[in-house]
């Protein structure tokens, strides 16, 4: 007798393959859902009830949830583009400094590769400072040079502890560049899924391959 049922434990495994790219495993898989559906079409004549009922348009859709952010997988399979491996924008949060006692009252961010983007300055004791243009600094107000990462404060904030928040371009890691492509451009990939209980004697796996 041929066994046609199986027990599923866990989310299984999913591999995706697109043209020009190596097969990619969807890592830390949490959930997979495949929906197969079709419409029902009815043929009517002059009578009230249909003379023929048949299946019409059909479709197969699916989705998978993963707990692992894989930039290469997202980029090549969803946008059809390779990730840009030139670094990425990294956030520095609550970088502690004390405004020095000097005539310039400047603080320099610890990371300035490729310039920075200011994300706000806060007093360590609480409260946010206001960004202004260079030369307009006053107590509770500061200016910043985004190229050099130099923050300038006023004499009224001398010796005060602050936190800097900013982003800079890290030289490691990768970033995903999505271009505005013409409508109709649609990456196509093949999906292979396996789910089952291979460790249980007599149980079978359930596998599925969707070619496009």
URMO-V656328 format. One record per backbone hydrogen bond with DSSP energy under -1.0 kcal/mol. NH is the residue of the N-H (numbers start at 1). CO is the residue of the C=O. Records with the same first field share a line. If there is no record, write none. Layout:
NH: CO + CO
This chain:
13: 194
15: 192
16: 24
17: 190
21: 18
24: 16
26: 14
27: 25
30: 65
31: 65
33: 63
35: 61
37: 59
39: 57
41: 54
43: 52
51: 43
52: 43
54: 41
56: 39
59: 37
61: 35
63: 33
65: 31
67: 28
74: 70
75: 71
76: 72
77: 73
78: 74
81: 75
84: 175
88: 170
90: 168
92: 166
95: 164
97: 162
99: 160
102: 100
107: 151
109: 149
115: 112
116: 146
117: 167
119: 165
122: 163
123: 127
124: 161
126: 123
129: 121
130: 140
132: 142
136: 133
141: 138
142: 130
143: 152
145: 150
149: 145
151: 107
152: 143
153: 105
157: 154
158: 155
159: 99
160: 157
162: 97
163: 122
164: 95
165: 120
166: 92
167: 117
168: 90
169: 113
170: 88
175: 84
181: 179
185: 182
190: 17
191: 210
192: 15
193: 208
194: 13
195: 206
200: 197
203: 200
206: 195
208: 193
210: 191
